[in-house]
Amino acid sequence: MKKILKSANNFLVGTILLSCPLSASEKVSKETLFNGTFSGSLEMATDYVFRGESEVADGDIPAVKGSFTWTHEVGVYAGLFSATNKFESTPDIRAVLAPYIGKFGSFGESDISYNVFVFHYTYPGVEGMDYTELWMEIIKDFGPVKLKFELTPTLNDWFGVEGWTGINYAVHPSKTFANGITVLGSIGYQELSGEGAEGWAHWNLGVNKDFYGLHIVLRYHDSDVDSSHKVYGSEQGRQIFDERFVFSVSKSF
């Protein structure tokens, strides 16, 4: 019960922030620069789960995410992502700041689209933990279901751990109904290689819907991390990989 009340309180703080006007950002989003336009988003949630892992110490702090992106008319884009972050093993971390650059489009006249981008994770105030991933996504409609296939390797040492490299493999299916509700999910495996490293499987399932200009999502997350896991097998490690429901509200501008 204490954990539920803590998450609810964190989400309430985020909801209050979300209710603030975004007039300045809305003005920026209408401007163009070098044949590109600006956009952004802000999300508040009960937790921030990334590949099965809570990024805010099991909901210990408010989960707030935001992004700001410039997109060229040919599909090239660049931007900045930021989010609250907390790891009990590294108490100096309070946030992640990630610049990114990429390109999206389609293959010729086909209905197969792609999205490729470089994403650099930085942790302000902490040295030696920054790392970079190359995200590669292929998206295709298969009748009523849309599938996104993801392959995301690290380009340097994972979290700065010497000799550790990773590749995330994932499939993200989704189905949107006539009433605007979308059922979506993900199943993947975060491969982690290096001395003492071990990967893990992760999955989630949820529903979302746009409501009065807000994007509402309820999603269930889980993984196969247990006490035998080399990296996260401790009680503290297993806690951040616990199964959980996450409720989020976001606004795009």
Accessible surface in RSA format (square Angstrom, percent):
REM  Atomic radii and reference values for relative SASA: ProtOr
REM  Chains: A
REM  Algorithm: Lee & Richards
REM  Probe-radius: 1.40
REM  Slices: 20
REM RES _ NUM      All-atoms   Total-Side   Main-Chain    Non-polar    All polar
REM                ABS   REL    ABS   REL    ABS   REL    ABS   REL    ABS   REL
RES MET A   1   163.06  84.4 123.25  81.6  39.81  94.8 113.66  96.6  49.40  65.4
RES LYS A   2   176.05  85.9 168.11 103.1   7.94  18.9 113.15 101.8  62.90  67.0
RES LYS A   3    82.29  40.1  78.19  48.0   4.10   9.8  64.81  58.3  17.48  18.6
RES ILE A   4   114.81  65.3 111.66  83.2   3.15   7.6 113.97  82.1   0.83   2.3
RES LEU A   5   111.60  62.2 107.41  76.8   4.19  10.5 107.70  75.6   3.91  10.5
RES LYS A   6    73.53  35.9  65.45  40.2   8.08  19.2  44.48  40.0  29.05  30.9
RES SER A   7    20.34  17.2  20.34  27.1   0.00   0.0  11.86  25.3   8.48  11.9
RES ALA A   8    53.89  49.6  43.59  67.3  10.31  23.4  49.16  69.2   4.73  12.5
RES ASN A   9    87.50  60.3  83.04  80.2   4.46  10.7  19.90  47.9  67.60  65.3
RES ASN A  10    11.52   7.9  10.39  10.0   1.13   2.7   0.15   0.4  11.37  11.0
RES PHE A  11    31.60  15.8  31.37  19.4   0.23   0.6  31.60  19.2   0.00   0.0
RES LEU A  12   103.92  57.9 102.36  73.2   1.55   3.9 103.88  73.0   0.04   0.1
RES VAL A  13    63.95  42.1  63.33  57.3   0.62   1.5  63.73  55.4   0.22   0.6
RES GLY A  14     1.53   1.9   0.00   N/A   1.53   1.9   1.53   4.2   0.00   0.0
RES THR A  15    54.29  38.6  53.18  53.9   1.11   2.6  52.79  70.9   1.50   2.3
RES ILE A  16   104.69  59.6 101.93  75.9   2.76   6.7 104.52  75.3   0.17   0.5
RES LEU A  17    90.80  50.6  85.52  61.2   5.28  13.3  85.52  60.1   5.28  14.2
RES LEU A  18    16.81   9.4   6.64   4.7  10.17  25.6   6.72   4.7  10.09  27.2
RES SER A  19    90.17  76.2  53.30  71.1  36.87  84.9  50.09 106.7  40.08  56.1
RES CYS A  20    64.38  48.7  56.98  63.6   7.40  17.4  21.50  54.5  42.89  46.2
RES PRO A  21   119.80  87.3  92.22  84.1  27.58 100.3 103.44  85.4  16.36 101.7
RES LEU A  22    40.98  22.8  32.89  23.5   8.09  20.3  36.12  25.4   4.86  13.1
RES SER A  23    64.56  54.6  61.59  82.2   2.97   6.8  34.02  72.4  30.54  42.8
RES ALA A  24    72.63  66.8  66.59 102.8   6.04  13.7  70.72  99.6   1.91   5.0
RES SER A  25    31.34  26.5  27.78  37.1   3.57   8.2   4.00   8.5  27.34  38.3
RES GLU A  26    73.55  42.2  73.53  55.6   0.02   0.0  19.61  37.9  53.94  44.0
RES LYS A  27   144.38  70.4 139.94  85.9   4.44  10.6  84.82  76.3  59.57  63.5
RES VAL A  28    53.00  34.9  53.00  48.0   0.00   0.0  53.00  46.1   0.00   0.0
RES SER A  29    27.91  23.6  16.55  22.1  11.37  26.2   6.79  14.5  21.12  29.6
RES LYS A  30   171.71  83.8 139.47  85.6  32.23  76.7  91.03  81.9  80.67  85.9
RES GLU A  31   101.55  58.3  95.97  72.6   5.58  13.3  34.40  66.5  67.15  54.8
RES THR A  32    94.47  67.2  69.20  70.2  25.27  60.2  36.00  48.3  58.47  88.4
RES LEU A  33    86.35  48.1  83.10  59.4   3.25   8.2  86.35  60.6   0.00   0.0
RES PHE A  34   162.21  81.2 141.38  87.6  20.82  54.2 152.33  92.4   9.88  28.3
RES ASN A  35   101.79  70.2  82.41  79.6  19.37  46.7   9.87  23.8  91.92  88.8
RES GLY A  36     0.74   0.9   0.00   N/A   0.74   0.9   0.74   2.0   0.00   0.0
RES THR A  37    69.18  49.2  68.37  69.3   0.81   1.9  44.20  59.4  24.98  37.8
RES PHE A  38    35.57  17.8  31.22  19.3   4.35  11.3  31.31  19.0   4.26  12.2
RES SER A  39    50.55  42.7  50.38  67.2   0.17   0.4  33.88  72.1  16.67  23.3
RES GLY A  40     6.82   8.4   0.00   N/A   6.82   8.4   4.08  11.2   2.74   6.1
RES SER A  41    37.73  31.9  34.95  46.6   2.78   6.4  17.21  36.6  20.53  28.8
RES LEU A  42    38.89  21.7  38.72  27.7   0.18   0.4  38.89  27.3   0.00   0.0
RES GLU A  43    40.29  23.1  39.98  30.3   0.31   0.7   6.91  13.4  33.39  27.3
RES MET A  44     2.18   1.1   2.18   1.4   0.00   0.0   2.18   1.9   0.00   0.0
RES ALA A  45     2.68   2.5   1.52   2.3   1.16   2.6   1.52   2.1   1.16   3.1
RES THR A  46    22.78  16.2  21.91  22.2   0.87   2.1  21.03  28.2   1.76   2.7
RES ASP A  47     8.92   6.2   7.72   7.7   1.20   2.8   3.98   9.4   4.94   4.9
RES TYR A  48    20.95   9.8  19.30  11.0   1.65   4.3   6.36   4.8  14.59  18.0
RES VAL A  49    21.39  14.1   0.43   0.4  20.96  50.5   0.43   0.4  20.96  56.8
RES PHE A  50    47.76  23.9  45.61  28.2   2.15   5.6  46.82  28.4   0.94   2.7
RES ARG A  51    25.45  10.7  13.47   6.9  11.99  28.5  13.59  18.6  11.86   7.2
RES GLY A  52     5.16   6.4   0.00   N/A   5.16   6.4   0.66   1.8   4.50  10.1
RES GLU A  53    14.93   8.6  14.93  11.3   0.00   0.0   0.00   0.0  14.93  12.2
RES SER A  54     0.28   0.2   0.00   0.0   0.28   0.7   0.00   0.0   0.28   0.4
RES GLU A  55    13.07   7.5  13.07   9.9   0.00   0.0   0.00   0.0  13.07  10.7
RES VAL A  56     0.00   0.0   0.00   0.0   0.00   0.0   0.00   0.0   0.00   0.0
RES ALA A  57     6.93   6.4   0.41   0.6   6.53  14.8   2.10   3.0   4.83  12.8
RES ASP A  58     6.32   4.4   5.91   5.9   0.41   1.0   3.97   9.4   2.35   2.3
RES GLY A  59     0.43   0.5   0.00   N/A   0.43   0.5   0.43   1.2   0.00   0.0
RES ASP A  60    49.26  34.5  34.85  34.7  14.41  34.1   3.39   8.0  45.87  45.7
RES ILE A  61    33.78  19.2  33.34  24.8   0.44   1.1  33.61  24.2   0.17   0.5
RES PRO A  62    40.57  29.6  40.57  37.0   0.00   0.0  40.57  33.5   0.00   0.0
RES ALA A  63     3.04   2.8   0.11   0.2   2.94   6.7   0.39   0.6   2.65   7.0
RES VAL A  64    30.61  20.1  29.20  26.4   1.41   3.4  29.20  25.4   1.41   3.8
RES LYS A  65    49.98  24.4  48.83  30.0   1.15   2.7  12.93  11.6  37.05  39.5
RES GLY A  66    15.54  19.2   0.00   N/A  15.54  19.2  13.23  36.3   2.31   5.2
RES SER A  67    31.15  26.3  22.97  30.7   8.18  18.8  13.09  27.9  18.06  25.3
RES PHE A  68    83.08  41.6  81.97  50.8   1.11   2.9  81.97  49.7   1.11   3.2
RES THR A  69    21.00  14.9  20.76  21.0   0.24   0.6  11.74  15.8   9.25  14.0
RES TRP A  70    56.05  22.5  54.75  26.5   1.30   3.1  54.65  29.1   1.40   2.3
RES THR A  71    35.71  25.4  32.50  33.0   3.20   7.6  22.32  30.0  13.38  20.2
RES HIS A  72    37.00  20.2  34.34  23.9   2.66   6.8  22.16  22.8  14.85  17.3
RES GLU A  73   135.15  77.6  91.42  69.2  43.73 104.1  41.92  81.1  93.22  76.1
RES VAL A  74    87.77  57.8  69.14  62.6  18.63  44.9  77.55  67.4  10.22  27.7
RES GLY A  75     3.09   3.8   0.00   N/A   3.09   3.8   2.64   7.2   0.45   1.0
RES VAL A  76    54.85  36.1  54.85  49.7   0.00   0.0  54.85  47.7   0.00   0.0
RES TYR A  77    21.40  10.0  21.40  12.2   0.00   0.0  19.51  14.7   1.89   2.3
RES ALA A  78    34.73  31.9  32.65  50.4   2.09   4.7  32.92  46.4   1.82   4.8
RES GLY A  79    18.32  22.6   0.00   N/A  18.32  22.6  11.78  32.3   6.54  14.6
RES LEU A  80    78.85  43.9  75.69  54.2   3.16   7.9  75.69  53.2   3.16   8.5
RES PHE A  81    35.19  17.6  35.19  21.8   0.00   0.0  35.19  21.3   0.00   0.0
RES SER A  82    45.24  38.2  44.58  59.5   0.66   1.5  16.14  34.4  29.10  40.8
RES ALA A  83     6.47   6.0   0.00   0.0   6.47  14.7   5.51   7.8   0.96   2.6
RES THR A  84    37.71  26.8  36.62  37.1   1.09   2.6  36.67  49.3   1.04   1.6
RES ASN A  85     0.82   0.6   0.82   0.8   0.00   0.0   0.00   0.0   0.82   0.8
RES LYS A  86    36.84  18.0  36.59  22.4   0.26   0.6   9.15   8.2  27.70  29.5
RES PHE A  87    20.70  10.4  18.16  11.2   2.54   6.6  20.59  12.5   0.11   0.3
RES GLU A  88    84.52  48.5  62.76  47.5  21.75  51.8  19.32  37.4  65.20  53.2
RES SER A  89    95.40  80.6  59.51  79.4  35.90  82.7  47.36 100.9  48.04  67.3
RES THR A  90    31.05  22.1  30.01  30.4   1.04   2.5  17.83  23.9  13.23  20.0
RES PRO A  91    84.09  61.3  80.56  73.4   3.53  12.8  81.53  67.3   2.56  15.9
RES ASP A  92   105.06  73.6  89.13  88.7  15.93  37.7  15.26  35.9  89.80  89.6
RES ILE A  93     0.28   0.2   0.00   0.0   0.28   0.7   0.28   0.2   0.00   0.0
RES ARG A  94   134.93  56.7 128.94  65.7   5.99  14.3  63.87  87.3  71.06  43.1
RES ALA A  95    37.67  34.6  36.09  55.7   1.58   3.6  36.09  50.8   1.58   4.2
RES VAL A  96     5.55   3.7   5.10   4.6   0.45   1.1   5.10   4.4   0.45   1.2
RES LEU A  97    66.80  37.2  66.80  47.8   0.00   0.0  66.80  46.9   0.00   0.0
RES ALA A  98     0.00   0.0   0.00   0.0   0.00   0.0   0.00   0.0   0.00   0.0
RES PRO A  99    60.19  43.9  58.14  53.0   2.05   7.4  58.37  48.2   1.81  11.3
RES TYR A 100    27.06  12.6  19.06  10.8   8.00  20.8  19.27  14.5   7.80   9.6
RES ILE A 101   101.93  58.0 100.17  74.6   1.75   4.2 100.17  72.1   1.75   4.8
RES GLY A 102    10.21  12.6   0.00   N/A  10.21  12.6   8.82  24.2   1.40   3.1
RES LYS A 103    70.67  34.5  70.45  43.2   0.22   0.5  56.80  51.1  13.87  14.8
RES PHE A 104    91.77  45.9  90.87  56.3   0.90   2.3  90.87  55.1   0.90   2.6
RES GLY A 105    22.49  27.7   0.00   N/A  22.49  27.7  21.24  58.3   1.25   2.8
RES SER A 106    61.08  51.6  40.78  54.4  20.30  46.8  15.84  33.7  45.24  63.4
RES PHE A 107   101.67  50.9  93.22  57.7   8.45  22.0  98.01  59.4   3.66  10.5
RES GLY A 108    64.71  79.8   0.00   N/A  64.71  79.8  41.63 114.3  23.08  51.7
RES GLU A 109   182.32 104.7 145.81 110.3  36.51  86.9  70.10 135.6 112.22  91.6
RES SER A 110    52.68  44.5  29.00  38.7  23.68  54.5  40.27  85.8  12.41  17.4
RES ASP A 111    95.80  67.1  69.28  69.0  26.51  62.7  49.36 116.2  46.43  46.3
RES ILE A 112    53.48  30.4  53.44  39.8   0.04   0.1  53.48  38.5   0.00   0.0
RES SER A 113    37.57  31.8  37.57  50.1   0.00   0.0  25.30  53.9  12.28  17.2
RES TYR A 114    44.67  20.9  42.55  24.2   2.12   5.5  23.34  17.5  21.34  26.3
RES ASN A 115    32.55  22.4  32.55  31.5   0.00   0.0   6.25  15.0  26.30  25.4
RES VAL A 116    57.31  37.7  55.66  50.4   1.64   4.0  55.66  48.4   1.64   4.5
RES PHE A 117    27.03  13.5  25.54  15.8   1.49   3.9  27.03  16.4   0.00   0.0
RES VAL A 118    54.14  35.6  53.25  48.2   0.89   2.1  53.25  46.3   0.89   2.4
RES PHE A 119    24.74  12.4  24.74  15.3   0.00   0.0  24.74  15.0   0.00   0.0
RES HIS A 120    58.71  32.1  58.51  40.7   0.21   0.5  41.82  43.1  16.89  19.7
RES TYR A 121    15.57   7.3  15.57   8.9   0.00   0.0  14.99  11.3   0.58   0.7
RES THR A 122    28.61  20.3  28.61  29.0   0.00   0.0  24.19  32.5   4.42   6.7
RES TYR A 123     7.60   3.5   4.18   2.4   3.42   8.9   0.49   0.4   7.11   8.8
RES PRO A 124    73.46  53.5  51.57  47.0  21.88  79.6  63.99  52.8   9.46  58.8
RES GLY A 125    81.87 101.0   0.00   N/A  81.87 101.0  42.55 116.8  39.32  88.1
RES VAL A 126    26.77  17.6  13.62  12.3  13.15  31.7  17.05  14.8   9.72  26.4
RES GLU A 127   168.92  97.0 142.62 107.9  26.30  62.6  61.22 118.4 107.70  87.9
RES GLY A 128    61.23  75.5   0.00   N/A  61.23  75.5  41.31 113.4  19.92  44.6
RES MET A 129    36.11  18.7  36.11  23.9   0.00   0.0  30.38  25.8   5.73   7.6
RES ASP A 130    57.70  40.4  45.59  45.4  12.11  28.6  14.16  33.3  43.54  43.4
RES TYR A 131     5.61   2.6   5.61   3.2   0.00   0.0   0.00   0.0   5.61   6.9
RES THR A 132    17.51  12.5  17.51  17.8   0.00   0.0   9.90  13.3   7.61  11.5
RES GLU A 133     0.41   0.2   0.41   0.3   0.00   0.0   0.00   0.0   0.41   0.3
RES LEU A 134    43.45  24.2  43.45  31.1   0.00   0.0  43.45  30.5   0.00   0.0
RES TRP A 135    37.37  15.0  37.37  18.1   0.00   0.0  37.37  19.9   0.00   0.0
RES MET A 136    59.61  30.9  56.94  37.7   2.67   6.4  25.15  21.4  34.46  45.7
RES GLU A 137    12.80   7.3  12.40   9.4   0.41   1.0   0.00   0.0  12.80  10.5
RES ILE A 138    66.35  37.8  66.35  49.4   0.00   0.0  66.35  47.8   0.00   0.0
RES ILE A 139    30.78  17.5  30.41  22.7   0.37   0.9  30.41  21.9   0.37   1.0
RES LYS A 140    52.33  25.5  51.08  31.3   1.25   3.0  34.63  31.2  17.70  18.9
RES ASP A 141    73.35  51.4  65.47  65.2   7.88  18.6  19.04  44.8  54.31  54.2
RES PHE A 142    96.71  48.4  83.28  51.6  13.43  34.9  89.83  54.5   6.89  19.7
RES GLY A 143    67.35  83.1   0.00   N/A  67.35  83.1  38.13 104.6  29.21  65.4
RES PRO A 144    94.56  68.9  72.04  65.7  22.51  81.8  84.23  69.5  10.32  64.1
RES VAL A 145    52.72  34.7  52.26  47.3   0.46   1.1  52.72  45.8   0.00   0.0
RES LYS A 146    98.09  47.9  96.68  59.3   1.41   3.4  40.20  36.2  57.89  61.7
RES LEU A 147    38.89  21.7  38.89  27.8   0.00   0.0  38.89  27.3   0.00   0.0
RES LYS A 148    65.31  31.9  65.24  40.0   0.06   0.2  18.62  16.8  46.68  49.7
RES PHE A 149    80.43  40.2  78.28  48.5   2.15   5.6  78.64  47.7   1.79   5.1
RES GLU A 150    12.74   7.3   4.67   3.5   8.06  19.2   1.29   2.5  11.45   9.3
RES LEU A 151    74.38  41.4  73.81  52.8   0.58   1.5  73.81  51.8   0.58   1.6
RES THR A 152     0.39   0.3   0.00   0.0   0.39   0.9   0.00   0.0   0.39   0.6
RES PRO A 153    26.75  19.5  26.75  24.4   0.00   0.0  26.75  22.1   0.00   0.0
RES THR A 154    16.19  11.5   0.54   0.6  15.64  37.3   0.19   0.3  15.99  24.2
RES LEU A 155    96.63  53.8  61.64  44.1  34.99  88.0  67.34  47.3  29.29  78.8
RES ASN A 156    67.01  46.2  54.83  53.0  12.18  29.3  38.67  93.1  28.34  27.4
RES ASP A 157    52.02  36.4  49.25  49.0   2.77   6.5   7.54  17.8  44.47  44.4
RES TRP A 158    17.47   7.0  17.47   8.5   0.00   0.0  13.33   7.1   4.14   6.7
RES PHE A 159    33.83  16.9  29.29  18.1   4.53  11.8  29.29  17.8   4.53  13.0
RES GLY A 160    33.17  40.9   0.00   N/A  33.17  40.9   9.19  25.2  23.99  53.7
RES VAL A 161    59.40  39.1  53.99  48.9   5.41  13.0  59.40  51.6   0.00   0.0
RES GLU A 162   157.98  90.7 138.37 104.7  19.61  46.7  51.37  99.4 106.61  87.0
RES GLY A 163    47.86  59.0   0.00   N/A  47.86  59.0  34.46  94.6  13.40  30.0
RES TRP A 164    31.49  12.6  31.49  15.2   0.00   0.0  27.78  14.8   3.71   6.0
RES THR A 165    65.41  46.5  65.03  65.9   0.38   0.9  46.35  62.3  19.06  28.8
RES GLY A 166     3.01   3.7   0.00   N/A   3.01   3.7   2.00   5.5   1.02   2.3
RES ILE A 167    49.69  28.3  49.64  37.0   0.05   0.1  49.69  35.8   0.00   0.0
RES ASN A 168     2.38   1.6   2.38   2.3   0.00   0.0   0.00   0.0   2.38   2.3
RES TYR A 169    91.69  42.8  90.75  51.6   0.94   2.4  70.90  53.3  20.79  25.6
RES ALA A 170     6.99   6.4   0.32   0.5   6.67  15.2   2.47   3.5   4.52  12.0
RES VAL A 171    51.24  33.7  51.24  46.4   0.00   0.0  51.24  44.5   0.00   0.0
RES HIS A 172    44.42  24.3  40.89  28.4   3.53   9.0  31.82  32.8  12.60  14.7
RES PRO A 173    47.55  34.7  46.06  42.0   1.49   5.4  46.16  38.1   1.39   8.7
RES SER A 174    29.06  24.6  25.64  34.2   3.42   7.9  14.44  30.7  14.63  20.5
RES LYS A 175    63.74  31.1  62.16  38.1   1.58   3.8  33.00  29.7  30.74  32.7
RES THR A 176    83.50  59.4  63.36  64.2  20.13  48.0  44.60  59.9  38.90  58.8
RES PHE A 177    95.08  47.6  86.51  53.6   8.57  22.3  90.59  54.9   4.50  12.9
RES ALA A 178   121.19 111.4  69.74 107.6  51.45 117.0  83.64 117.8  37.55  99.5
RES ASN A 179    93.65  64.6  72.53  70.1  21.12  50.9  46.81 112.7  46.84  45.3
RES GLY A 180    34.62  42.7   0.00   N/A  34.62  42.7  25.18  69.1   9.44  21.1
RES ILE A 181    61.25  34.9  61.25  45.6   0.00   0.0  61.25  44.1   0.00   0.0
RES THR A 182    18.98  13.5  18.98  19.2   0.00   0.0   9.30  12.5   9.68  14.6
RES VAL A 183    53.69  35.3  52.05  47.1   1.64   4.0  52.05  45.2   1.64   4.5
RES LEU A 184    30.56  17.0  28.87  20.7   1.69   4.3  30.56  21.5   0.00   0.0
RES GLY A 185     7.00   8.6   0.00   N/A   7.00   8.6   3.34   9.2   3.66   8.2
RES SER A 186    11.18   9.4   5.55   7.4   5.63  13.0   3.86   8.2   7.32  10.3
RES ILE A 187   110.41  62.8 108.06  80.5   2.35   5.7 108.06  77.8   2.35   6.4
RES GLY A 188     8.57  10.6   0.00   N/A   8.57  10.6   6.72  18.4   1.86   4.2
RES TYR A 189    92.52  43.2  91.94  52.3   0.59   1.5  64.93  48.8  27.59  34.0
RES GLN A 190     2.16   1.2   2.16   1.6   0.00   0.0   0.98   2.1   1.19   0.9
RES GLU A 191    60.82  34.9  60.80  46.0   0.02   0.0  14.63  28.3  46.19  37.7
RES LEU A 192     9.84   5.5   0.00   0.0   9.84  24.7   0.00   0.0   9.84  26.5
RES SER A 193    50.60  42.8  45.59  60.8   5.01  11.5  32.60  69.4  18.00  25.2
RES GLY A 194    34.60  42.7   0.00   N/A  34.60  42.7  16.83  46.2  17.77  39.8
RES GLU A 195   170.95  98.1 144.57 109.4  26.38  62.8  67.50 130.6 103.45  84.5
RES GLY A 196    44.92  55.4   0.00   N/A  44.92  55.4  30.19  82.9  14.73  33.0
RES ALA A 197    12.01  11.0   0.11   0.2  11.91  27.1   0.11   0.1  11.91  31.5
RES GLU A 198    60.27  34.6  56.33  42.6   3.95   9.4  21.33  41.3  38.94  31.8
RES GLY A 199     8.18  10.1   0.00   N/A   8.18  10.1   0.03   0.1   8.15  18.2
RES TRP A 200     6.80   2.7   5.80   2.8   1.00   2.3   6.80   3.6   0.00   0.0
RES ALA A 201    24.93  22.9  24.93  38.5   0.00   0.0  24.93  35.1   0.00   0.0
RES HIS A 202     8.38   4.6   8.38   5.8   0.00   0.0   5.02   5.2   3.36   3.9
RES TRP A 203    85.84  34.4  83.91  40.6   1.93   4.5  72.13  38.5  13.71  22.2
RES ASN A 204    24.84  17.1  18.59  18.0   6.25  15.1   0.86   2.1  23.98  23.2
RES LEU A 205   109.90  61.2 106.26  76.0   3.63   9.1 106.26  74.6   3.63   9.8
RES GLY A 206     7.18   8.8   0.00   N/A   7.18   8.8   6.95  19.1   0.23   0.5
RES VAL A 207    64.99  42.8  64.35  58.3   0.65   1.6  64.35  55.9   0.65   1.8
RES ASN A 208    18.70  12.9  15.65  15.1   3.06   7.4   3.05   7.3  15.66  15.1
RES LYS A 209    76.89  37.5  75.66  46.4   1.23   2.9  56.92  51.2  19.97  21.3
RES ASP A 210    99.80  69.9  84.50  84.1  15.30  36.2  32.22  75.8  67.59  67.4
RES PHE A 211   115.17  57.6 112.15  69.5   3.01   7.8 114.84  69.6   0.33   0.9
RES TYR A 212   193.78  90.5 152.57  86.8  41.20 107.2 117.74  88.5  76.04  93.7
RES GLY A 213    51.25  63.2   0.00   N/A  51.25  63.2  31.66  86.9  19.59  43.9
RES LEU A 214    56.82  31.6  55.71  39.9   1.11   2.8  56.82  39.9   0.00   0.0
RES HIS A 215    65.45  35.8  64.12  44.6   1.33   3.4  49.10  50.6  16.34  19.0
RES ILE A 216    42.88  24.4  41.69  31.1   1.18   2.8  41.69  30.0   1.18   3.2
RES VAL A 217    17.94  11.8  17.55  15.9   0.39   1.0  17.90  15.5   0.04   0.1
RES LEU A 218    80.36  44.8  77.95  55.8   2.41   6.1  77.95  54.7   2.41   6.5
RES ARG A 219    51.89  21.8  51.19  26.1   0.70   1.7   7.29  10.0  44.60  27.0
RES TYR A 220    59.50  27.8  59.00  33.6   0.50   1.3  47.25  35.5  12.25  15.1
RES HIS A 221    18.69  10.2  18.69  13.0   0.00   0.0  11.17  11.5   7.52   8.8
RES ASP A 222    28.10  19.7  27.49  27.4   0.61   1.4   0.61   1.4  27.49  27.4
RES SER A 223    12.22  10.3   0.33   0.4  11.89  27.4   0.00   0.0  12.22  17.1
RES ASP A 224    76.91  53.9  56.79  56.5  20.11  47.6  31.55  74.3  45.35  45.2
RES VAL A 225    19.96  13.1   0.00   0.0  19.96  48.1   0.15   0.1  19.81  53.7
RES ASP A 226    74.41  52.1  72.42  72.1   1.99   4.7  32.19  75.8  42.21  42.1
RES SER A 227    83.26  70.4  61.88  82.6  21.38  49.3  27.32  58.2  55.94  78.4
RES SER A 228    90.32  76.3  62.55  83.5  27.77  64.0  54.22 115.5  36.10  50.6
RES HIS A 229    15.20   8.3   7.02   4.9   8.18  20.9   7.86   8.1   7.33   8.5
RES LYS A 230   149.08  72.7 110.90  68.0  38.18  90.9  69.62  62.7  79.47  84.6
RES VAL A 231    44.85  29.5  16.62  15.0  28.23  68.0  20.47  17.8  24.38  66.1
RES TYR A 232    27.62  12.9  27.34  15.6   0.27   0.7  18.68  14.0   8.94  11.0
RES GLY A 233    10.66  13.1   0.00   N/A  10.66  13.1   5.04  13.8   5.62  12.6
RES SER A 234    69.66  58.9  53.53  71.4  16.14  37.2  53.75 114.5  15.91  22.3
RES GLU A 235   136.81  78.5 129.74  98.2   7.07  16.8  42.76  82.7  94.05  76.8
RES GLN A 236    90.49  50.6  85.32  62.4   5.16  12.3  28.70  61.1  61.78  46.9
RES GLY A 237     7.65   9.4   0.00   N/A   7.65   9.4   7.06  19.4   0.60   1.3
RES ARG A 238    83.21  34.9  81.31  41.4   1.90   4.5  17.74  24.2  65.47  39.7
RES GLN A 239    84.05  47.0  81.68  59.7   2.37   5.6  15.58  33.2  68.47  51.9
RES ILE A 240    22.95  13.1  22.95  17.1   0.00   0.0  22.95  16.5   0.00   0.0
RES PHE A 241     6.13   3.1   0.85   0.5   5.28  13.7   1.05   0.6   5.08  14.5
RES ASP A 242    60.75  42.6  54.49  54.2   6.26  14.8  13.14  30.9  47.61  47.5
RES GLU A 243   104.64  60.1  91.68  69.4  12.96  30.9  28.48  55.1  76.16  62.2
RES ARG A 244    19.86   8.3  11.48   5.9   8.38  20.0  18.58  25.4   1.28   0.8
RES PHE A 245   138.75  69.4 117.66  72.9  21.09  54.9 117.82  71.4  20.93  59.9
RES VAL A 246    12.84   8.5  11.83  10.7   1.01   2.4  11.83  10.3   1.01   2.8
RES PHE A 247    72.03  36.0  71.24  44.1   0.79   2.1  71.24  43.2   0.79   2.3
RES SER A 248    10.04   8.5  10.04  13.4   0.00   0.0   3.05   6.5   6.99   9.8
RES VAL A 249    12.02   7.9  12.02  10.9   0.00   0.0  12.02  10.4   0.00   0.0
RES SER A 250    17.06  14.4  16.90  22.6   0.17   0.4   7.34  15.6   9.73  13.6
RES LYS A 251    58.64  28.6  57.53  35.3   1.11   2.6  20.16  18.1  38.48  41.0
RES SER A 252    83.83  70.8  68.16  91.0  15.67  36.1  38.25  81.5  45.58  63.9
RES PHE A 253    43.70  21.9  17.48  10.8  26.22  68.2  38.28  23.2   5.42  15.5
END  Absolute sums over single chains surface
CHAIN  1 A    13484.2      11296.6       2187.7       8789.9       4694.4
END  Absolute sums over all chains
TOTAL         13484.2      11296.6       2187.7       8789.9       4694.4
